[in-house]
Amino acid sequence: MKRHLVMCMLILLLVTSGLALFPGKKVYACSCVESDVQKRLETYTTVFTGEVVKKGASQQSKHDGLLREYTFDVDTAWKGVHAKKMKIIGSDGGSDSCGIQFEKKQSYLIFASLDERDNRLHTNLCSGNILMEQVGDDLKLLGAGKLVSKEDFGETTDGRGEYFQLILYGTVILLAVLAIVWVWRRKRRI
């Protein structure tokens, strides 16, 4: 009997020490701090209303779990809008992990923050995004926004297009200068 009790205690000790030494994957439940729409306007980098025109594929992120890129056609802007079509990265998990799902052809009031790790706008369940059908008095509390048209910004969707053009033009100029120098040196040798 004593030997049986010692064996049970030993097995229990091994199991609990194994769990302590090799814990499973950490799991976090979503817990959002409530804030009113005016506080969110102050807090977030970008605030606008717009319709989802493109819903990208879900992708695994190294730090943030599943993410999905959404493209919005912006109607009204309050803050941080730099294009008629804005790309926003949404956490794509379930609501228990602060994930959010936007549906194509639906309009939303969006609150997003710039993530310095990838220089893109991110949002999640705790950001306070609202389907336009459910906005209620929040638009009145935000005050008058600016109606956005294509003429305001052109068709760029993010700053990357401008950087690409600068790099492209810089490369063309550099190649032209190198070609001129090469021709000039060649003529001097002759």
N, C-alpha and C positions, 0 to 999 in steps of 0.2 A: 504494500500500500504506500509506504513511504517512498519507495523507488518510483512508483507511478506518479506521485505528486511532484517529485523532483524533475522527472522527465517533462511533465506538462509545464512546469514553471520555466524550464530551460527552453522549450519550444516557444513559449510565449515571449520570453526574453529575446530570442533570435528574431522572431517575426517583428516585434516592435523596434528593435535596433536596426533591422533591415529597412523598415519604413522610414526611420529617422535618417539613416545614412544615404538612402536612395529615394528621395521624395519624388513624387510624380510631377508632371508639368503644372506650373502655376496657373490658376484660373482666377480671373477677375470678373466680378459682376459689375454691371453698369450702374453707376450711381451718379445722377446729375444734380447739380445745384440749380435750383430754380432762380430765374432772373426775369425781370420785365424787359420788354422790347427796347426801351430806351437804354437800359444798361447794356444789352447786347449790341446796340448800335455803337456805343462807346468802346466796347471790348473787342469786337471782331474787325478784321482788316477790310473785309468786303461785305457789303449788304446790298441786295438787289432783289427784284422780282423777275422771274423769267420762266420760260417753258423749256422742258427737256426736249432737245432735238436729236440727241445721240446718247446712247447708253453703251459704254464700252464693256469689254469682257472683264470678269473678275480676275484679279492677279494677286499672287501671294507676295507680300512685302516682307523684307528682312526684319523690320522693327514693328510694323503696325498690323500684322495679320493680313486678312483679305481686304483689298482695295478695289474700287471700280471708278473709272473716269466717266464723268457726265459732262455733256456740252449743253449749255443753256443759251437760248436766244433771249437776251436781256430786254425787258420792257422798261423798267424804272430802276434808277440807281440812287442810292443814298451815300455810298462810300466805296472807294477802292475799285471801281469798274474801269477797265482800260480797253475794252473791246465790246462790240455788239454781241459777239459769241464768246462766252466765258467757259473755261474748263475748270471743273471742280472735282476733286478727289474725295469720294465718300468711303467711309469704313463700311465694308460689305458684309460684316457678320450679322448675326441676329441682334435683336434689341437687348438681349442679356449681355452682349459685349459692345454695346453702344453703336451697333451697326445701323445703317439707314439705307433705305431703298427708295429711289426716285423712279417714277414711271414715265416713260416716253409719252409725249403729247399732253403732259400735265404741267400746270404752272405752280410755282412755289415761291414763298418768301425765303430767301437764302441768307444765312450767316456763315461766313467762312473765314479762316485764318491762314496766313501765309506760313508754311512749314519751311524753316530755314534749311532743313536737311536736303530737300529736293527742290526748293524754290517754287513750290506749287501751292495752290489754295486747297485746303482740306476742310472737311466738315464731318460731323457725326450726329448721332441722336441727341447728344447734350447741347448741340449748338442752338437748338430752338427753331429749326427750319419748320415751316408750316405750309401745308397745302393751301393754295389760294382760296379754295372753297371754305376753309376753316379759319381764315385770318381774323375775321371779326373786326374789333376796334384797333388792332395792332398797327394798321396802316395809318390811321388817324394819329396815333401816338408817335409814330416815326416822323410825322410832318411831311411836307411836300418833298418828294423826290424829284429827280430829273428824268424826264422821258428820254429814252435812248433810241437813236436811229443809226442806220449804217453810215450816214454822212458824218456822224460825230467821230467815228473811229476807223472807218474802213472795215475790211473783212478780217483783220488779224485776230487770232484767238488767244495768243499769249505773246510775251516778249521775245520768244525764241526766234520767230520769223525775222524780226529786225536784226537780231544778232547774227543770224545766218547770212542775211544780205550784207551786213558790214564785213563779215569774214570773207564772203565771196568777192565783194568789190576790192577789199584789201589784197586778196590773193591775185586777182586780175592785174591790179596796179603793180604789185611786186613782180609778177611775171613779165609785164611790159617793161619795167625798169631794167630787169635782168637781161631781157632780149636786146634792149638798146645798148646797154653796156657791152654785151657780148659782140654785137655788130661793130660798135665803135672800136673795141680792142682789136678785132679782126682786121679792120681797115687800117689801123695804125701799124700792124705787122707787115702789111703789103707795101 
